[in-house]
Amino acid sequence: MKSARPLFKDRRNFAQMVDPLLQGQYPVRGLYQALDVAAMCVQEQPNMRPLTADVVTVLTYLASQKYDPETRSVQGPQTSSSTPRMRRE
C-alpha cells in the first residue's frame, strides 16, 4: 500500500493507473471518482478505509455509466453516488 500512495498525490500520475486496454476511452471524471475510492482503500489506518460493500456500490455505479467517446460525456442513471462510509471500531 505504501508504494501506491504517492501515485494519488499528483493528477499527472493518474493516467499511469488506467488499464492500457481502455486505450484512453474512459471519462476523466469517472477516473477521478474511482481513484478517490482507491485512495481511501489504501489509507494506513484501517478504520479510515471504506467498507467493502460501499466500495462495491460506488464502483458498480461508476461501471453502470455509459461513456460516449464521440462526445466524451457520460450518461447514466441520475441517482447520486454516495461517499463510502468509514469503518468504525
Contacts in CASP RR format, 6 or more apart in sequence:
PFRMAT RR
TARGET T0000
AUTHOR 0000-0000-0000
METHOD contacts of the structure
MODEL  1
MKSARPLFKDRRNFAQMVDPLLQGQYPVRGLYQALDVAAMCVQEQPNMRP
LTADVVTVLTYLASQKYDPETRSVQGPQTSSSTPRMRRE
1 42 0 8 1.000
1 44 0 8 1.000
4 38 0 8 1.000
4 42 0 8 1.000
5 39 0 8 1.000
5 42 0 8 1.000
6 13 0 8 1.000
7 13 0 8 1.000
7 14 0 8 1.000
7 16 0 8 1.000
7 17 0 8 1.000
8 35 0 8 1.000
8 38 0 8 1.000
8 39 0 8 1.000
8 42 0 8 1.000
11 32 0 8 1.000
14 31 0 8 1.000
14 32 0 8 1.000
14 35 0 8 1.000
17 35 0 8 1.000
17 38 0 8 1.000
18 24 0 8 1.000
18 26 0 8 1.000
18 31 0 8 1.000
25 67 0 8 1.000
25 69 0 8 1.000
26 67 0 8 1.000
27 65 0 8 1.000
27 67 0 8 1.000
27 72 0 8 1.000
27 73 0 8 1.000
27 74 0 8 1.000
29 74 0 8 1.000
30 62 0 8 1.000
30 65 0 8 1.000
30 74 0 8 1.000
33 58 0 8 1.000
33 62 0 8 1.000
33 81 0 8 1.000
34 59 0 8 1.000
34 62 0 8 1.000
37 50 0 8 1.000
37 55 0 8 1.000
37 58 0 8 1.000
37 59 0 8 1.000
37 84 0 8 1.000
40 48 0 8 1.000
40 49 0 8 1.000
40 50 0 8 1.000
40 84 0 8 1.000
40 86 0 8 1.000
41 49 0 8 1.000
41 50 0 8 1.000
41 55 0 8 1.000
42 49 0 8 1.000
43 49 0 8 1.000
46 87 0 8 1.000
47 86 0 8 1.000
47 87 0 8 1.000
47 88 0 8 1.000
47 89 0 8 1.000
48 86 0 8 1.000
48 87 0 8 1.000
49 86 0 8 1.000
49 87 0 8 1.000
50 84 0 8 1.000
50 85 0 8 1.000
50 86 0 8 1.000
50 87 0 8 1.000
51 84 0 8 1.000
51 85 0 8 1.000
51 86 0 8 1.000
51 87 0 8 1.000
54 82 0 8 1.000
54 84 0 8 1.000
54 85 0 8 1.000
55 84 0 8 1.000
57 81 0 8 1.000
57 82 0 8 1.000
57 84 0 8 1.000
58 81 0 8 1.000
58 82 0 8 1.000
58 84 0 8 1.000
61 77 0 8 1.000
61 79 0 8 1.000
61 81 0 8 1.000
62 81 0 8 1.000
64 76 0 8 1.000
64 77 0 8 1.000
65 74 0 8 1.000
65 75 0 8 1.000
65 76 0 8 1.000
66 74 0 8 1.000
66 75 0 8 1.000
66 76 0 8 1.000
67 73 0 8 1.000
67 74 0 8 1.000
68 74 0 8 1.000
68 75 0 8 1.000
END
